[in-house]
Amino acid sequence: MKKSLYFSLLFLGLLAAGCKKGFPVDEDGLLITTRSECYVSSFEILGADYQTVRTKAAVIDTVAQTVNVEVLFGTDLKNLYPQFTLVTDAKLDPKIPGKVDFSDLANPKQWTVVSGNRKVRKTYTVNLTVQKIN
Amino acid sequence: MKNKYILYVLGLFVLVFTGCKEKEYEVPTAPSELQNDLIKRSLGPSIVGLDIEFAYAMALLPEKGKLATATVTASIAGAAGTYMDNKFYSTNSSGTEVGTVVGSPSVNSGNTTTVTYNPDISAATLRYFYRVPEEARGKEVTFTFSVTSTNGETNSYKSGPYPIRRMDVKKGLVLKDGTSSFLSIADMAVYDATFAAANPTKIDIVYLYRTLATVTFNHSLVAPTANAEYRPGVTLPAGLTNKTKLIKAWDIRDAQLILVNNLATSIFVDDIDLQQRNFNDAPDFAINTRAESGVWVETADGKYRAYIYVNSVNNAAKEMTVSMKRLVMK
C-alpha cells in the first residue's frame, strides 16, 4: 500500500516536471532564441525549370537592405522561385510558398527578415534586372 | 521446482541440437506438369504505337513430351508489328544477347499471335511485343498467354488489364534554323516557311538558334506571338498568330522519348502530368533550351498539351532534334 503511494507521488512529480514551461516558440512553432542578428546572407533565384536564372551572384547590401540580382535574358519573370539564406535563427516574412511574380520591375518585391529573438525586423528589397540584349 | 528446471534445460538442449542438424541439399523435383510463367519487360505508360513487351517462359519434363505451340491472345488485336520472337535469348561472355531459334516465326491471326515450336524443345522463354493499336486508345488491354505440349497438356497465364493512355508519341523531329523551323503540335510535324505561310494556324512553335554577344540565346523555341526581341532576325510568314504557352523543364528525360539507349532514365511523362500542368501565366518563349531539357506546351486554343524533350542540339548545323508526347485536351 505504502509502495503504491510512493509510485503515485513519483508519477505526479514527473507530470509536474513535464508541464514545466520550456523554450518559447513563435506562432510558426519555431524556437525564439536570444539572437538579435537580422540579415540576408545569400540569395538564389530559380526559373520554372528549377535552374538558376542569375547571371552572376546577387549583391546583398545589409546596410541598405537590398538584394540586387540580374537574371538571364529570356527569363520568365512571372514564374520565379526566390530563395533566401538568413542568419541563424532568423525567419522570413511573408513566407514564400511557391512561385513569385517579379514581372512588375518598377515595384520591387520586399521581404522582412525577423531576428532569432523576434524583436528586430529588417525589410529587404529585391531589385531584379534583366540581362540586356545589345 | 527443481525437476521443472531440469526439464526446461533438457528441452532447450533438444531444441538446440535439432536446430543445428545439417540438411543435405537436394535438387528440387521438377513438377511433372507443363509449366509457365510471365514477366512484363517494358516499363512506363502504354501508348498507341509503342510496344508492350513480355517474356513468357514455358517448360515440360523432356520425358513427358515437348513444347508444341505458344500463343498470346490480346483482348484488342495488336497493330502491325505485333509479334512473338521465335528465339530464346542468353547472354554471352561479352554481355551480348544471343538468340537461339526454337520455332517458326510467329503468325498473327485476329487477336492471337502464335509460335509453333521445333520438334525438340522442352523449355524456352519467348518475348512478345504488342504494338498498341489505335483502337486501344483510352481503353484497357488484357493478355492470355498459353502453351500446348505434344502430350496434349495446356497451361495459360492471364496478364493485365493494362490501361492504354490517350496521348501520342512522336520521336526524332529535326528542327533546322531558317529552313525547317516551324513546329505544329496538332500535326506533330516540322514544316518550312512555305507551308507555314499556307497554313499559319497550324504553326505553334518557331525554332531558332542565335549566338549573341551579350546574352545566352542559343537554341530557343518561341511562339509566333513572342516579342520580337525573343526571335531576333526571324521574319515570320504572315498570319502566324498562335500564342503558344511554353514552360521550360529540366531533368525530365522521358525514357520513351530518348533516342539512344545509353541514357539511363526511368522517368515517364504520363497523361496525368499533362492534364494537371498549370499553364496560367506561362510565357510564349523558351530561350536557351539545352539538350536533355524539355518544354511543356499548351497550344493557343487549349486543344493540345505536350511535353517536348530536346534529344540533342547541334550548334554548327543550327539544329535541334526533339521528341514529344502530346495529349488532346478537348
Interface residues (C-beta under 8 A of the other chain):
Chain A: G47 A48 D49 Y50 Q51 L72 F73 G74 D76 K78 N79 D101 Q131 K132 I133 N134
Chain B: L212 A213 T214 V215 T216 F217 S220 E229 Y230 P232 I247 K248 A249 W250 D251 D281 A282 P283 F285 A286 I287 N288 S293
